[in-house]
Amino acid sequence: MSNDDEEYAKSAAHHAIATGSLNRVQSYVERGRKYAKIPIKGLEAIFIKAYRDWAADEKNTAARLMSDDTSAEYTLRGVEEPFDLIKPEIEVVAQRAKRRFDALSDDRQTEMNAEIVAEYEEAKRRGN
């Protein structure tokens, strides 16, 4: 892969991540911003618990939603999430995602990558 191709792939991936984050923030706000009045230390405790619970049980949808919602609240406050406090949990979640992606057929992986690129190209066309 050339440097230009690598940069393009990184840009498309960053766009996909940013779009997902924006969608999660929008969903959180639409559902009433549950953690808006929680002090930052309380939010941190909820954030840590959510990621620990989700890392321990990938089927724990409540923990997944809690992790998304606390991340959204941090974003809305303009505060970085304390990922340094949950490094082992992030590693578990990342490895799980990698295993799931790697288990997909080559055709499905190609299809997913093409969808990411198409969404990126559409956003560039719209000027987003």
trRosetta pair geometry for C-beta under 8 A, 3 or more apart (Angstrom, degrees):
i j d omega theta_ij theta_ji phi_ij phi_ji
1 5 4.5 -127 -170 93 87 126
1 6 5.2 111 128 -62 117 86
1 9 7.3 -19 -171 -6 146 142
2 5 4.6 97 52 7 77 102
2 6 6.9 -139 96 -5 40 88
3 6 5.5 -54 -145 38 32 114
3 7 6.2 33 155 -19 66 105
4 7 5.8 -54 -147 37 30 110
4 8 6.3 32 153 -20 64 107
5 8 5.6 -54 -148 36 31 114
5 9 6.3 32 153 -19 65 105
6 9 5.7 -52 -147 36 30 111
6 10 6.4 32 152 -19 63 105
7 10 5.6 -53 -147 37 32 113
7 11 6.3 33 153 -20 65 105
8 11 5.7 -55 -149 36 30 111
8 12 6.4 29 153 -18 65 106
9 12 5.7 -54 -147 37 31 111
9 13 6.3 30 154 -18 65 107
10 13 5.7 -56 -146 39 30 110
10 14 6.2 31 155 -19 66 107
11 14 5.8 -53 -145 37 30 111
11 15 6.4 34 153 -22 63 105
11 120 6.8 113 118 -160 86 138
12 15 5.7 -53 -151 34 30 114
12 16 6.6 32 151 -20 63 104
12 116 5.4 96 156 138 110 100
12 117 5.3 -18 -141 -98 151 59
12 120 4.0 -83 -124 -43 80 164
13 16 5.7 -52 -150 34 33 112
13 17 6.4 32 153 -17 66 105
13 116 6.9 20 -88 171 52 142
14 17 5.7 -54 -147 38 33 111
14 18 6.1 32 155 -18 66 108
15 18 5.8 -57 -145 39 29 110
15 19 6.1 31 156 -21 65 107
15 116 7.8 136 77 -178 100 84
15 119 7.1 177 123 111 119 96
15 120 4.6 123 65 -108 154 92
15 123 6.0 178 -164 54 135 156
16 19 5.8 -54 -146 36 28 112
16 20 6.4 29 155 -18 62 106
16 116 4.8 -31 -70 -140 139 104
16 119 6.7 93 -92 81 82 133
16 120 7.2 -55 -46 -60 82 100
17 20 5.8 -56 -151 36 30 111
17 21 6.4 30 152 -19 65 107
18 21 5.6 -53 -147 37 32 113
18 22 6.3 34 154 -19 65 105
19 22 5.7 -53 -147 37 31 112
19 23 6.4 32 154 -19 64 106
19 119 6.9 -68 -10 153 172 134
19 123 7.7 -122 -73 -73 125 147
20 23 5.7 -55 -149 36 31 112
20 24 6.4 29 154 -18 65 105
21 24 5.8 -56 -149 36 31 110
21 25 6.4 31 153 -18 65 105
21 71 7.6 -101 -136 137 91 120
21 72 8.0 168 -171 -94 70 72
21 75 6.8 153 173 -91 110 156
22 25 5.7 -53 -147 36 32 111
22 26 6.3 34 154 -20 65 106
23 26 5.7 -52 -146 36 31 113
23 27 6.3 32 154 -19 64 106
24 27 5.7 -52 -146 36 32 112
24 28 6.2 35 154 -21 64 107
24 68 4.7 -124 -157 -171 127 107
24 69 7.9 -133 172 -72 99 40
24 71 6.9 11 123 85 142 112
24 72 5.3 -139 129 -72 92 113
25 28 5.6 -55 -147 37 31 113
25 29 6.3 28 156 -17 66 106
25 72 4.4 165 -104 -140 60 99
25 75 5.5 -85 -94 86 126 142
25 76 6.6 152 -149 -56 111 93
26 29 5.9 -56 -148 37 29 108
26 30 6.2 28 155 -19 64 110
27 30 5.7 -58 -146 38 29 112
27 31 6.3 20 157 -13 65 111
27 68 7.8 -6 77 142 125 130
27 72 7.7 -116 65 -90 79 159
28 31 6.0 -64 -149 41 27 105
28 33 6.3 71 146 -95 85 57
28 34 7.7 -95 -164 16 86 88
28 68 7.0 -161 -65 130 114 89
28 69 5.0 149 -118 -125 116 71
28 72 3.7 142 11 110 162 162
28 73 7.0 -129 164 -49 148 70
28 76 7.9 -132 100 -30 130 131
29 32 8.0 130 179 -1 29 10
29 33 5.7 15 -119 -60 51 97
29 72 7.5 -137 -35 165 74 129
29 76 7.4 140 -76 -87 104 139
31 34 7.0 -22 115 -31 103 99
31 69 8.0 -72 72 -110 134 118
33 36 4.2 47 139 -46 113 117
33 73 7.1 120 -158 -99 82 92
33 76 7.4 -61 -129 57 119 175
34 69 6.1 5 45 177 118 141
35 38 4.6 -47 -165 19 77 125
35 43 5.7 99 173 -110 128 98
35 46 6.7 -153 -114 73 133 159
35 69 6.3 130 -3 143 121 103
35 70 6.2 61 -11 -103 172 63
35 73 4.4 -50 82 -80 120 160
36 73 6.8 -146 -78 -130 47 109
36 76 7.8 -50 -108 101 84 145
38 42 4.3 -124 -179 96 99 122
38 43 4.9 131 107 -62 117 81
38 46 7.0 0 161 -2 164 140
38 73 7.6 18 50 173 111 159
39 42 4.9 90 59 10 75 106
39 43 7.1 -140 99 -7 36 90
40 43 5.4 -52 -144 36 34 114
40 44 6.3 41 154 -25 65 102
40 77 7.7 169 -95 156 98 165
40 79 6.9 -134 -125 -162 119 174
41 44 5.5 -48 -149 31 33 117
41 45 6.7 35 151 -20 62 101
42 45 5.7 -51 -151 32 35 112
42 46 6.5 32 151 -15 65 105
43 46 5.7 -56 -150 38 33 110
43 47 6.1 39 150 -24 67 108
43 70 6.0 151 -173 -148 85 98
43 73 6.0 -135 -141 107 131 136
43 74 7.1 153 151 -68 135 82
44 47 5.5 -53 -145 35 30 116
44 48 6.4 29 157 -18 64 105
44 82 5.7 31 -133 15 102 143
44 85 7.3 55 -172 41 103 167
45 48 5.9 -53 -148 35 29 110
45 49 6.4 26 155 -15 63 109
46 49 5.8 -57 -147 40 30 110
46 50 6.1 35 154 -25 66 107
46 66 6.6 -123 169 178 96 112
46 70 5.4 -179 106 -91 103 133
47 50 5.8 -55 -148 32 25 113
47 51 6.6 15 159 -10 62 107
47 67 7.1 86 -148 -126 60 61
47 70 4.1 -172 -88 144 81 149
47 71 7.4 113 -127 -58 107 61
47 74 7.4 50 -92 -44 142 125
47 81 6.5 -173 -160 -153 146 96
47 82 6.6 114 100 44 145 97
47 85 8.0 81 103 75 111 128
47 86 7.6 -122 136 -28 90 141
48 51 6.2 -62 -150 40 28 103
48 52 6.2 25 155 -17 65 111
48 82 7.6 -30 -64 83 93 118
48 85 5.8 -64 -96 126 111 123
48 86 5.9 -169 -125 -70 68 111
49 52 5.8 -58 -143 39 29 110
49 53 6.1 26 160 -17 66 109
49 63 7.9 -121 132 -131 71 98
49 66 7.6 -48 95 132 90 144
50 53 6.0 -60 -148 39 25 107
50 54 6.2 19 157 -15 63 112
50 63 5.2 157 -158 -164 61 71
50 64 7.9 151 179 -71 98 10
50 66 3.7 -149 -113 108 121 107
50 67 4.0 175 137 -66 121 70
50 70 5.8 -180 17 7 153 135
51 54 5.7 -55 -139 41 31 109
51 55 6.0 33 160 -20 66 107
51 63 7.7 165 -65 170 13 106
51 67 5.3 101 -71 -109 68 122
51 86 4.5 33 99 -162 152 153
51 89 4.3 102 146 130 104 150
51 90 7.1 -16 -169 -59 135 66
51 93 7.4 -78 -156 -31 89 138
52 55 5.9 -55 -144 37 27 109
52 56 6.3 25 156 -18 62 111
52 86 7.1 -123 -55 -129 74 108
52 89 5.6 -94 -86 -90 48 140
53 56 5.8 -60 -148 38 29 111
53 57 6.6 -35 171 37 65 98
53 60 5.4 -118 147 125 95 160
53 62 7.9 -44 127 89 141 87
53 63 3.7 -147 101 -111 112 143
53 66 7.6 34 58 56 131 136
54 57 7.1 -90 -140 65 23 62
54 58 7.1 52 179 -110 67 41
54 60 5.6 -138 -102 74 51 111
54 63 4.0 -167 -60 123 77 116
54 64 5.2 116 -118 -73 124 62
54 66 7.9 -160 -45 59 114 96
54 67 5.5 -40 -14 -24 152 141
54 89 7.4 83 69 -176 87 116
54 93 6.7 25 119 -89 109 119
55 86 8.0 -177 -28 -177 141 106
55 88 7.5 101 172 118 164 77
55 89 3.9 -127 -37 -145 151 82
55 90 8.0 -59 -85 -34 128 23
55 92 4.1 86 -156 77 105 139
55 93 5.7 -84 -96 -47 83 88
56 60 7.4 31 75 -4 82 144
57 60 4.1 82 93 -26 107 111
57 63 7.1 108 67 25 94 145
58 96 5.8 -175 -93 -169 135 155
60 63 4.0 27 123 19 118 116
60 64 6.5 150 98 -19 67 84
61 64 5.3 -50 -145 36 40 116
61 65 6.2 40 155 -19 69 103
62 65 5.8 -53 -148 38 30 109
62 66 6.3 33 151 -21 64 107
63 66 5.4 -53 -145 37 33 114
63 67 6.3 36 154 -21 65 102
64 67 5.8 -53 -150 34 30 110
64 68 6.5 29 151 -16 63 106
65 68 5.6 -54 -148 38 34 112
65 69 6.0 31 154 -18 67 109
66 69 5.7 -55 -141 40 29 110
66 70 6.2 26 160 -17 65 105
67 70 6.1 -52 -141 37 27 105
67 71 6.3 29 156 -17 61 109
68 71 5.8 -61 -151 39 27 111
68 72 6.3 30 151 -21 65 107
69 72 5.5 -50 -146 34 33 114
69 73 6.4 35 154 -20 64 102
70 73 5.5 -49 -148 34 35 113
70 74 6.6 40 151 -20 64 100
70 81 7.6 98 124 -122 92 110
71 74 5.7 -50 -151 34 34 113
71 75 6.5 37 149 -21 64 104
71 81 5.5 -18 -119 -79 77 141
72 75 5.5 -53 -151 34 33 115
72 76 6.4 32 153 -18 66 105
73 76 5.7 -53 -146 37 33 111
73 77 6.3 26 156 -12 65 109
74 77 5.9 -65 -149 43 29 106
74 79 4.9 -99 -159 79 77 87
74 80 6.9 -11 170 142 124 10
74 81 4.7 122 92 -74 172 74
75 78 7.6 33 178 -72 31 31
80 83 7.9 -75 158 3 96 93
82 85 4.5 21 136 8 110 118
82 86 7.3 99 106 0 78 93
83 86 6.1 -79 -152 53 45 90
83 87 7.1 82 153 -75 74 62
83 90 6.1 46 -163 -60 99 150
84 87 6.5 0 -154 -48 37 102
86 89 4.3 -44 179 44 96 119
86 90 5.6 106 115 -29 88 92
87 90 5.7 -55 -144 35 30 111
87 91 6.4 33 157 -21 64 105
88 91 5.6 -55 -152 34 33 114
88 92 6.6 35 151 -20 66 103
89 92 5.6 -49 -151 33 35 113
89 93 6.4 31 153 -15 66 106
90 93 5.8 -56 -147 41 31 109
90 94 6.0 31 155 -19 66 110
91 94 5.8 -55 -141 39 28 110
91 95 6.2 27 159 -17 64 108
92 95 6.0 -58 -147 38 25 108
92 96 6.3 27 154 -21 62 108
93 96 5.7 -54 -148 35 30 114
93 97 6.5 30 154 -18 64 105
94 97 5.8 -54 -149 36 31 111
94 98 6.4 32 153 -19 65 106
95 98 5.6 -53 -147 37 33 113
95 99 6.3 35 154 -21 66 103
96 99 5.8 -53 -149 34 30 111
96 100 6.5 29 153 -18 63 106
97 100 5.8 -55 -149 36 31 111
97 101 6.3 29 154 -17 66 106
98 101 5.8 -56 -146 38 31 109
98 102 6.0 28 157 -17 66 111
99 102 5.8 -58 -143 41 28 110
99 103 6.2 31 156 -25 63 109
100 103 5.8 -57 -150 32 28 113
100 104 7.3 41 149 -33 59 94
101 104 5.9 -43 -165 9 38 115
101 109 6.7 87 178 -110 84 101
101 112 7.9 -120 -137 74 97 160
104 108 4.2 -112 175 87 113 123
104 109 5.1 141 95 -55 118 82
104 112 7.4 28 129 -7 167 135
105 108 4.6 93 55 6 83 100
105 109 7.0 -146 93 -4 44 85
106 109 5.7 -54 -148 37 33 113
106 110 6.3 34 154 -20 65 106
107 110 5.7 -56 -150 37 30 112
107 111 6.2 33 151 -22 64 107
108 111 5.4 -51 -145 36 34 116
108 112 6.3 35 155 -20 66 103
109 112 5.9 -54 -148 35 30 109
109 113 6.4 29 154 -16 64 107
110 113 5.8 -56 -148 39 30 111
110 114 6.2 32 152 -21 65 107
111 114 5.7 -55 -148 36 29 113
111 115 6.5 33 152 -22 63 103
112 115 5.6 -50 -151 31 33 114
112 116 6.7 35 151 -19 64 102
113 116 5.7 -52 -152 33 35 112
113 117 6.4 31 152 -16 66 106
114 117 5.7 -55 -147 39 33 110
114 118 6.1 35 154 -22 67 107
115 118 5.7 -53 -143 36 30 112
115 119 6.4 29 157 -17 64 106
116 119 6.0 -56 -150 37 28 109
116 120 6.4 29 152 -19 63 108
117 120 5.6 -56 -148 38 32 114
117 121 6.2 33 154 -20 67 106
118 121 5.7 -52 -145 37 30 111
118 122 6.3 32 154 -20 64 106
119 122 5.7 -53 -146 36 31 112
119 123 6.4 32 153 -19 64 105
120 123 5.7 -55 -149 36 30 111
120 124 6.4 31 152 -18 65 105
121 124 5.7 -53 -148 36 32 112
121 125 6.3 36 152 -23 65 105
122 125 5.5 -51 -148 34 32 115
122 126 6.4 24 155 -11 64 108
123 126 5.8 -60 -147 44 31 106
123 128 4.2 -81 -166 66 87 112
124 127 7.5 39 -178 -75 31 25
124 128 7.5 -85 -63 52 24 69
